[in-house]
Amino acid sequence: MVPQRLLLTLRVGVVGLSAAVVPGCSNKTDDRDVLKVSISMAEFSKVVSARDKDVLIIDARPAKAFGAGHIPGARNIRLDTIDAKERDPALDRYKTIIVYGQTPGPTIERSTAKRLIQAKYDDVRWFEDGFKAWEVSGLPVARPEPGATPENPAPRPAAARK
């Protein structure tokens, strides 16, 4: 007969090992978790070119930076609008969510990816190089039309307004 104390020790060890091995079992998410889901420039460029409807690209920069230019197809979603405990039905429809910021350094963008991982979205990726590297590489950038504002991102031409 196996002593009760040994059984308890084995159970605790197995549970601890499961939480360490199976991603998403722990509530603690840190920068290492985000680095594990980092996506390269080449991979990200293919995703953007494919325009897959099951992929959401999140630009986590401030609205003003997003408005000045962003990666085609990206949506501007800020960290403070994402709940780490409750999933957003509007985001649930996407199979993959890719987050990017201005450069590899800003923590807000990394924190946005962390929060999505904490909320247990299935496939969260982080484009670590950021918008600046994308733009410097000569890849396409979506720019607002002249006269656009955050409230009216695509104003009609003067001739069409008459």
N, C-alpha and C positions, 0 to 999 in steps of 0.2 A: 504494500500500500504506500502511495506517495504522500509525504507530509503536506498538509494544507499550505504551509508557508512557502514551500517549493512551488506548488501550483500557482499561488498568487504571484510569486516572482516571475514565473514563466509567462503568465497572462500579461502582466505589466510590460515585460520585455517585448512580447509580440505586438502589443498595441502600440508601444513606442516606436518599434521598428516599422510598423505599417504606416504610421503618420510621417515618418522620416522618408520613406521610400515612395509613397504614393503622393504625387503632386496635388495640391489643393486640399489635403486633409488637415493641414495646420492653418490656423487663422493668421499666423505671423507671416507677413510677406515683406521682403526687403529688396535692396538693389540687386542682389545676386539673382533673385527670381526674375527680375526684369532683364538682366543681362542674358539669362538663359534663353529668353524668347526674342532676342535681338535679331533683326532681319537685315541683310546686306543691301547695299545700293543696287546691285544687279538683281537680286530677288524682288526688291520693292519696285524697281522699274518695270519688271515683267507684270507684277500685280496691277500697277497703275495702267499699263498699256492694255491689259486684258479687259479692264472695266467690268469685272465680275460683280454682279448684283448681290452676291452673297458676302461681299467684302465691304466693310466700312472702314474708311480712312479718316482718322480723327486728327485734326490740327489743333493741338492744345495750347497754341500761342494766344496772346490777347487778341481781341476782336480787331483792333486797329492794325496789327501786323497781318492777320489773316486777310483783312480787307485790302491791304496793299499788294497782296499776291500770295498764292498758295498752290499746293500741288493739285493738279486737276482731279476733280471728283471728291476732294476732301470736304469734311464738314467741321465747322468750328464748334467744339464742345469743350467746355472748361471743367477743371477738376471739381470745383464746388457744385457742379450740377450732377455729379455721379455719386450714387449711394453705394457704399461698400457692402452693405448688408442686404439691400433689396435690389433685385435686378429690374432694369427698365424694359418694359415690353417693346419699346421702340428700338432698343438695341438687340433684343433677343432674336430677332429675325435674321441676324447676320451670323454666318458660320465663322468668320474671321474678322477680328477688329485689329487694325494697325494704328498705333499712335506715333506721332512725331511732333517735334518742337523746332526751335530755331537752330540750335547746335547741340552737340553731345552733352554740354554742361548743365543746362537748366534742370533743376530738380522738379519743377512743376510738371513738366511733361513726363518724367519718369514716374512721378507720383500718380499721374493719371493712369498710366499703364498698371501700376501697382494696385490702384483701387479697382480697376476692372478685373484683375486677377483675383483680388479678395472677394469680389462679388461672384466669382466662379463662372465668368464667361468662358466658353469652351476653348477658343483659340485666340489669345491675345498676343500680339507681336509689338515690338518697339523698333521703329526705324531710328536707330541711334544717331546716324549721321546728321539728320535734320534737314530743314528747309534750305539753309544756307549752302550746304554741300550739294543738294539737289540743284539749286539755282546756278551755282558756280560750275557744275558739270554740264551746263547747257541744256538740261532736260526741260520739258515744257512746264510753264508756269501759268496758272489762271490769274488774269489781272482783271480788275473791275473796268467796266465801260466808263468813258469820261462822264462825269456828272453823277456817278453812282454814289449812294450813301448806304449805310448799314440798313436803313429802313426801306430803301428802294435800290437793290443791288444792280438792277438792269433797267435803267430808265429808257423810255422809248425815244427815238430820234425826234428832233423838233418837228420835222415834216409829218411824222406820224401822229403828233399830238394835236394837230389842227382839226 
